[in-house]
Amino acid sequence: MKPDLVAIICHHIAETGVEIQRAIRTSPVDPADSGWQFLCPIDEHPESSGKVWLISEVLTVHPELNQIIDAPIGSRFVMKDDKFIEVGAV
């Protein structure tokens, strides 16, 4: 994964330190987009509440993501027992 690509981070994670509970990789919308979205346990978020971080920033703050960061587009993970478990395709 190129460290200069970006990801969407839930504002609860970015601003208050809530742990990442879900990780979803969709098709990128532009060349700088990794397709990754890192989300908290809350199901509904206003679209405007997402924060854009570089992949390098995400991995510095959340090194546990190194185990899944190269997963293919369409991957979906949940955190369970301090590990990300793949739960199917998007």
N, CA, C and O atoms as a GROMACS GRO file, in nm:
protein
  360
    1MET      N    1   0.085  -0.117   0.000
    1MET     CA    2   0.000   0.000   0.000
    1MET      C    3   0.089   0.124   0.000
    1MET      O    4   0.180   0.137   0.082
    2LYS      N    5   0.062   0.213  -0.093
    2LYS     CA    6   0.140   0.336  -0.099
    2LYS      C    7   0.104   0.427   0.019
    2LYS      O    8  -0.014   0.454   0.041
    3PRO      N    9   0.202   0.474   0.094
    3PRO     CA   10   0.174   0.553   0.215
    3PRO      C   11   0.115   0.691   0.188
    3PRO      O   12   0.062   0.755   0.279
    4ASP      N   13   0.123   0.738   0.061
    4ASP     CA   14   0.069   0.871   0.030
    4ASP      C   15  -0.075   0.867  -0.020
    4ASP      O   16  -0.130   0.970  -0.056
    5LEU      N   17  -0.137   0.748  -0.022
    5LEU     CA   18  -0.279   0.740  -0.051
    5LEU      C   19  -0.357   0.781   0.073
    5LEU      O   20  -0.302   0.784   0.183
    6VAL      N   21  -0.484   0.813   0.057
    6VAL     CA   22  -0.566   0.857   0.170
    6VAL      C   23  -0.674   0.756   0.204
    6VAL      O   24  -0.710   0.670   0.123
    7ALA      N   25  -0.726   0.768   0.327
    7ALA     CA   26  -0.835   0.685   0.375
    7ALA      C   27  -0.934   0.775   0.449
    7ALA      O   28  -0.899   0.885   0.492
    8ILE      N   29  -1.057   0.727   0.462
    8ILE     CA   30  -1.158   0.797   0.539
    8ILE      C   31  -1.159   0.737   0.680
    8ILE      O   32  -1.165   0.616   0.697
    9ILE      N   33  -1.154   0.823   0.780
    9ILE     CA   34  -1.154   0.782   0.920
    9ILE      C   35  -1.277   0.842   0.987
    9ILE      O   36  -1.304   0.962   0.971
   10CYS      N   37  -1.350   0.762   1.060
   10CYS     CA   38  -1.463   0.812   1.138
   10CYS      C   39  -1.415   0.922   1.232
   10CYS      O   40  -1.307   0.911   1.290
   11HIS      N   41  -1.493   1.028   1.246
   11HIS     CA   42  -1.451   1.139   1.332
   11HIS      C   43  -1.438   1.098   1.478
   11HIS      O   44  -1.360   1.158   1.552
   12HIS      N   45  -1.511   0.996   1.522
   12HIS     CA   46  -1.495   0.948   1.660
   12HIS      C   47  -1.354   0.892   1.681
   12HIS      O   48  -1.295   0.910   1.788
   13ILE      N   49  -1.302   0.824   1.581
   13ILE     CA   50  -1.166   0.768   1.588
   13ILE      C   51  -1.063   0.879   1.577
   13ILE      O   52  -0.969   0.886   1.656
   14ALA      N   53  -1.081   0.966   1.479
   14ALA     CA   54  -0.984   1.072   1.453
   14ALA      C   55  -0.975   1.175   1.564
   14ALA      O   56  -0.867   1.224   1.595
   15GLU      N   57  -1.088   1.207   1.625
   15GLU     CA   58  -1.091   1.319   1.719
   15GLU      C   59  -1.093   1.278   1.867
   15GLU      O   60  -1.045   1.353   1.952
   16THR      N   61  -1.147   1.160   1.898
   16THR     CA   62  -1.159   1.124   2.039
   16THR      C   63  -1.088   0.995   2.076
   16THR      O   64  -1.089   0.955   2.192
   17GLY      N   65  -1.026   0.930   1.979
   17GLY     CA   66  -0.949   0.811   2.010
   17GLY      C   67  -1.028   0.683   2.025
   17GLY      O   68  -0.975   0.583   2.074
   18VAL      N   69  -1.154   0.683   1.984
   18VAL     CA   70  -1.231   0.558   1.984
   18VAL      C   71  -1.158   0.457   1.896
   18VAL      O   72  -1.104   0.492   1.791
   19GLU      N   73  -1.157   0.332   1.939
   19GLU     CA   74  -1.085   0.228   1.864
   19GLU      C   75  -1.158   0.193   1.733
   19GLU      O   76  -1.280   0.198   1.726
   20ILE      N   77  -1.081   0.159   1.632
   20ILE     CA   78  -1.137   0.113   1.505
   20ILE      C   79  -1.203  -0.023   1.529
   20ILE      O   80  -1.141  -0.114   1.584
   21GLN      N   81  -1.327  -0.036   1.487
   21GLN     CA   82  -1.400  -0.161   1.501
   21GLN      C   83  -1.432  -0.226   1.367
   21GLN      O   84  -1.453  -0.347   1.359
   22ARG      N   85  -1.436  -0.144   1.260
   22ARG     CA   86  -1.468  -0.196   1.127
   22ARG      C   87  -1.375  -0.132   1.025
   22ARG      O   88  -1.339  -0.015   1.036
   23ALA      N   89  -1.338  -0.210   0.926
   23ALA     CA   90  -1.254  -0.162   0.817
   23ALA      C   91  -1.313  -0.214   0.687
   23ALA      O   92  -1.335  -0.334   0.672
   24ILE      N   93  -1.337  -0.124   0.594
   24ILE     CA   94  -1.400  -0.159   0.467
   24ILE      C   95  -1.316  -0.099   0.356
   24ILE      O   96  -1.277   0.017   0.362
   25ARG      N   97  -1.289  -0.180   0.253
   25ARG     CA   98  -1.215  -0.128   0.138
   25ARG      C   99  -1.303  -0.135   0.013
   25ARG      O  100  -1.337  -0.242  -0.036
   26THR      N  101  -1.339  -0.017  -0.035
   26THR     CA  102  -1.423  -0.005  -0.154
   26THR      C  103  -1.336   0.042  -0.271
   26THR      O  104  -1.217   0.068  -0.255
   27SER      N  105  -1.395   0.052  -0.387
   27SER     CA  106  -1.321   0.101  -0.504
   27SER      C  107  -1.283   0.246  -0.484
   27SER      O  108  -1.368   0.327  -0.443
   28PRO      N  109  -1.159   0.283  -0.510
   28PRO     CA  110  -1.117   0.422  -0.497
   28PRO      C  111  -1.196   0.513  -0.590
   28PRO      O  112  -1.235   0.473  -0.700
   29VAL      N  113  -1.220   0.637  -0.545
   29VAL     CA  114  -1.293   0.733  -0.627
   29VAL      C  115  -1.202   0.827  -0.705
   29VAL      O  116  -1.248   0.896  -0.796
   30ASP      N  117  -1.074   0.830  -0.670
   30ASP     CA  118  -0.976   0.908  -0.747
   30ASP      C  119  -0.838   0.850  -0.721
   30ASP      O  120  -0.823   0.765  -0.633
   31PRO      N  121  -0.735   0.895  -0.794
   31PRO     CA  122  -0.602   0.834  -0.782
   31PRO      C  123  -0.539   0.842  -0.643
   31PRO      O  124  -0.455   0.759  -0.610
   32ALA      N  125  -0.577   0.939  -0.561
   32ALA     CA  126  -0.519   0.952  -0.427
   32ALA      C  127  -0.591   0.865  -0.323
   32ALA      O  128  -0.543   0.852  -0.210
   33ASP      N  129  -0.703   0.808  -0.359
   33ASP     CA  130  -0.787   0.733  -0.267
   33ASP      C  131  -0.741   0.587  -0.258
   33ASP      O  132  -0.719   0.522  -0.360
   34SER      N  133  -0.726   0.537  -0.134
   34SER     CA  134  -0.692   0.396  -0.113
   34SER      C  135  -0.816   0.307  -0.117
   34SER      O  136  -0.806   0.186  -0.137
   35GLY      N  137  -0.932   0.368  -0.097
   35GLY     CA  138  -1.056   0.293  -0.087
   35GLY      C  139  -1.090   0.251   0.055
   35GLY      O  140  -1.199   0.200   0.080
   36TRP      N  141  -0.998   0.273   0.150
   36TRP     CA  142  -1.020   0.231   0.287
   36TRP      C  143  -1.109   0.328   0.363
   36TRP      O  144  -1.099   0.450   0.348
   37GLN      N  145  -1.199   0.270   0.447
   37GLN     CA  146  -1.278   0.343   0.544
   37GLN      C  147  -1.259   0.272   0.678
   37GLN      O  148  -1.278   0.151   0.687
   38PHE      N  149  -1.223   0.347   0.780
   38PHE     CA  150  -1.202   0.292   0.914
   38PHE      C  151  -1.306   0.353   1.006
   38PHE      O  152  -1.314   0.474   1.023
   39LEU      N  153  -1.388   0.264   1.067
   39LEU     CA  154  -1.510   0.308   1.135
   39LEU      C  155  -1.516   0.262   1.279
   39LEU      O  156  -1.457   0.161   1.317
   40CYS      N  157  -1.590   0.337   1.360
   40CYS     CA  158  -1.616   0.302   1.499
   40CYS      C  159  -1.737   0.209   1.505
   40CYS      O  160  -1.789   0.171   1.400
   41PRO      N  161  -1.784   0.171   1.624
   41PRO     CA  162  -1.898   0.080   1.634
   41PRO      C  163  -2.033   0.141   1.596
   41PRO      O  164  -2.129   0.067   1.574
   42ILE      N  165  -2.042   0.272   1.588
   42ILE     CA  166  -2.170   0.336   1.557
   42ILE      C  167  -2.204   0.313   1.410
   42ILE      O  168  -2.119   0.335   1.322
   43ASP      N  169  -2.326   0.269   1.382
   43ASP     CA  170  -2.365   0.234   1.246
   43ASP      C  171  -2.390   0.353   1.154
   43ASP      O  172  -2.350   0.351   1.038
   44GLU      N  173  -2.454   0.456   1.204
   44GLU     CA  174  -2.492   0.570   1.120
   44GLU      C  175  -2.402   0.690   1.145
   44GLU      O  176  -2.385   0.735   1.259
   45HIS      N  177  -2.345   0.741   1.037
   45HIS     CA  178  -2.262   0.862   1.043
   45HIS      C  179  -2.303   0.955   0.930
   45HIS      O  180  -2.326   0.909   0.818
   46PRO      N  181  -2.313   1.084   0.957
   46PRO     CA  182  -2.333   1.177   0.846
   46PRO      C  183  -2.211   1.170   0.754
   46PRO      O  184  -2.098   1.160   0.802
   47GLU      N  185  -2.232   1.177   0.626
   47GLU     CA  186  -2.122   1.169   0.531
   47GLU      C  187  -2.015   1.274   0.558
   47GLU      O  188  -1.896   1.250   0.536
   48SER      N  189  -2.058   1.390   0.606
   48SER     CA  190  -1.964   1.499   0.632
   48SER      C  191  -1.877   1.477   0.755
   48SER      O  192  -1.787   1.557   0.781
   49SER      N  193  -1.902   1.371   0.833
   49SER     CA  194  -1.827   1.351   0.957
   49SER      C  195  -1.697   1.275   0.937
   49SER      O  196  -1.618   1.263   1.031
   50GLY      N  197  -1.672   1.224   0.819
   50GLY     CA  198  -1.547   1.152   0.793
   50GLY      C  199  -1.429   1.246   0.783
   50GLY      O  200  -1.442   1.360   0.738
   51LYS      N  201  -1.313   1.199   0.825
   51LYS     CA  202  -1.188   1.274   0.815
   51LYS      C  203  -1.098   1.203   0.715
   51LYS      O  204  -1.101   1.081   0.702
   52VAL      N  205  -1.018   1.279   0.644
   52VAL     CA  206  -0.926   1.222   0.545
   52VAL      C  207  -0.785   1.222   0.604
   52VAL      O  208  -0.732   1.326   0.642
   53TRP      N  209  -0.728   1.103   0.611
   53TRP     CA  210  -0.591   1.087   0.661
   53TRP      C  211  -0.508   1.014   0.556
   53TRP      O  212  -0.560   0.933   0.479
   54LEU      N  213  -0.378   1.043   0.555
   54LEU     CA  214  -0.286   0.964   0.475
   54LEU      C  215  -0.275   0.824   0.535
   54LEU      O  216  -0.284   0.807   0.656
   55ILE      N  217  -0.255   0.725   0.450
   55ILE     CA  218  -0.234   0.588   0.499
   55ILE      C  219  -0.117   0.585   0.596
   55ILE      O  220  -0.121   0.513   0.696
   56SER      N  221  -0.012   0.660   0.568
   56SER     CA  222   0.104   0.662   0.658
   56SER      C  223   0.064   0.710   0.797
   56SER      O  224   0.114   0.658   0.896
   57GLU      N  225  -0.025   0.810   0.806
   57GLU     CA  226  -0.073   0.859   0.936
   57GLU      C  227  -0.156   0.753   1.007
   57GLU      O  228  -0.141   0.730   1.126
   58VAL      N  229  -0.244   0.690   0.931
   58VAL     CA  230  -0.331   0.586   0.989
   58VAL      C  231  -0.246   0.475   1.050
   58VAL      O  232  -0.272   0.431   1.162
   59LEU      N  233  -0.145   0.429   0.976
   59LEU     CA  234  -0.062   0.318   1.024
   59LEU      C  235   0.026   0.358   1.142
   59LEU      O  236   0.059   0.274   1.226
   60THR      N  237   0.064   0.484   1.151
   60THR     CA  238   0.141   0.530   1.265
   60THR      C  239   0.057   0.528   1.392
   60THR      O  240   0.104   0.483   1.497
   61VAL      N  241  -0.066   0.576   1.382
   61VAL     CA  242  -0.155   0.582   1.498
   61VAL      C  243  -0.219   0.447   1.529
   61VAL      O  244  -0.245   0.415   1.645
   62HIS      N  245  -0.244   0.368   1.426
   62HIS     CA  246  -0.312   0.239   1.441
   62HIS      C  247  -0.231   0.127   1.374
   62HIS      O  248  -0.273   0.075   1.270
   63PRO      N  249  -0.117   0.090   1.431
   63PRO     CA  250  -0.031  -0.011   1.368
   63PRO      C  251  -0.098  -0.148   1.353
   63PRO      O  252  -0.053  -0.230   1.274
   64GLU      N  253  -0.206  -0.173   1.428
   64GLU     CA  254  -0.278  -0.300   1.413
   64GLU      C  255  -0.336  -0.317   1.272
   64GLU      O  256  -0.369  -0.428   1.232
   65LEU      N  257  -0.348  -0.207   1.198
   65LEU     CA  258  -0.400  -0.215   1.062
   65LEU      C  259  -0.299  -0.272   0.963
   65LEU      O  260  -0.336  -0.309   0.851
   66ASN      N  261  -0.173  -0.281   1.003
   66ASN     CA  262  -0.073  -0.340   0.913
   66ASN      C  263  -0.112  -0.481   0.870
   66ASN      O  264  -0.075  -0.524   0.761
   67GLN      N  265  -0.186  -0.553   0.954
   67GLN     CA  266  -0.224  -0.690   0.923
   67GLN      C  267  -0.326  -0.700   0.809
   67GLN      O  268  -0.343  -0.806   0.750
   68ILE      N  269  -0.396  -0.588   0.776
   68ILE     CA  270  -0.498  -0.594   0.672
   68ILE      C  271  -0.481  -0.491   0.561
   68ILE      O  272  -0.554  -0.496   0.462
   69ILE      N  273  -0.388  -0.398   0.574
   69ILE     CA  274  -0.382  -0.281   0.486
   69ILE      C  275  -0.367  -0.317   0.338
   69ILE      O  276  -0.408  -0.239   0.252
   70ASP      N  277  -0.311  -0.432   0.306
   70ASP     CA  278  -0.295  -0.472   0.166
   70ASP      C  279  -0.408  -0.561   0.115
   70ASP      O  280  -0.397  -0.620   0.007
   71ALA      N  281  -0.516  -0.573   0.191
   71ALA     CA  282  -0.630  -0.654   0.149
   71ALA      C  283  -0.690  -0.595   0.021
   71ALA      O  284  -0.684  -0.474  -0.001
   72PRO      N  285  -0.748  -0.680  -0.062
   72PRO     CA  286  -0.802  -0.632  -0.190
   72PRO      C  287  -0.930  -0.548  -0.174
   72PRO      O  288  -0.997  -0.554  -0.071
   73ILE      N  289  -0.960  -0.474  -0.277
   73ILE     CA  290  -1.085  -0.399  -0.284
   73ILE      C  291  -1.200  -0.497  -0.264
   73ILE      O  292  -1.199  -0.607  -0.319
   74GLY      N  293  -1.297  -0.456  -0.187
   74GLY     CA  294  -1.412  -0.541  -0.156
   74GLY      C  295  -1.400  -0.610  -0.021
   74GLY      O  296  -1.495  -0.674   0.023
   75SER      N  297  -1.286  -0.597   0.044
   75SER     CA  298  -1.266  -0.661   0.175
   75SER      C  299  -1.340  -0.585   0.284
   75SER      O  300  -1.358  -0.463   0.278
   76ARG      N  301  -1.384  -0.661   0.386
   76ARG     CA  302  -1.452  -0.603   0.501
   76ARG      C  303  -1.408  -0.679   0.625
   76ARG      O  304  -1.408  -0.802   0.626
   77PHE      N  305  -1.371  -0.605   0.730
   77PHE     CA  306  -1.318  -0.665   0.853
   77PHE      C  307  -1.387  -0.605   0.974
   77PHE      O  308  -1.435  -0.492   0.971
   78VAL      N  309  -1.392  -0.684   1.082
   78VAL     CA  310  -1.434  -0.635   1.213
   78VAL      C  311  -1.325  -0.671   1.313
   78VAL      O  312  -1.254  -0.770   1.296
   79MET      N  313  -1.314  -0.590   1.417
   79MET     CA  314  -1.218  -0.617   1.524
   79MET      C  315  -1.281  -0.714   1.623
   79MET      O  316  -1.392  -0.692   1.670
   80LYS      N  317  -1.209  -0.820   1.654
   80LYS     CA  318  -1.255  -0.916   1.754
   80LYS      C  319  -1.132  -0.971   1.826
   80LYS      O  320  -1.039  -1.020   1.762
   81ASP      N  321  -1.133  -0.962   1.958
   81ASP     CA  322  -1.021  -1.012   2.039
   81ASP      C  323  -0.888  -0.955   1.993
   81ASP      O  324  -0.789  -1.027   1.980
   82ASP      N  325  -0.887  -0.823   1.968
   82ASP     CA  326  -0.766  -0.751   1.927
   82ASP      C  327  -0.709  -0.794   1.793
   82ASP      O  328  -0.591  -0.772   1.765
   83LYS      N  329  -0.792  -0.856   1.708
   83LYS     CA  330  -0.750  -0.894   1.572
   83LYS      C  331  -0.861  -0.856   1.476
   83LYS      O  332  -0.979  -0.856   1.511
   84PHE      N  333  -0.821  -0.825   1.353
   84PHE     CA  334  -0.921  -0.801   1.251
   84PHE      C  335  -0.959  -0.934   1.187
   84PHE      O  336  -0.872  -1.012   1.146
   85ILE      N  337  -1.090  -0.960   1.178
   85ILE     CA  338  -1.144  -1.082   1.121
   85ILE      C  339  -1.219  -1.044   0.995
   85ILE      O  340  -1.303  -0.954   0.998
   86GLU      N  341  -1.189  -1.110   0.884
   86GLU     CA  342  -1.260  -1.080   0.759
   86GLU      C  343  -1.402  -1.133   0.768
   86GLU      O  344  -1.425  -1.247   0.809
   87VAL      N  345  -1.498  -1.048   0.730
   87VAL     CA  346  -1.639  -1.087   0.742
   87VAL      C  347  -1.710  -1.091   0.608
   87VAL      O  348  -1.832  -1.105   0.604
   88GLY      N  349  -1.637  -1.079   0.501
   88GLY     CA  350  -1.700  -1.089   0.370
   88GLY      C  351  -1.670  -0.970   0.282
   88GLY      O  352  -1.598  -0.878   0.320
   89ALA      N  353  -1.726  -0.977   0.166
   89ALA     CA  354  -1.699  -0.874   0.066
   89ALA      C  355  -1.804  -0.764   0.072
   89ALA      O  356  -1.918  -0.787   0.114
   90VAL      N  357  -1.764  -0.646   0.029
   90VAL     CA  358  -1.854  -0.531   0.022
   90VAL      C  359  -1.942  -0.549  -0.099
   90VAL      O  360  -2.027  -0.464  -0.126
   0.00000   0.00000   0.00000
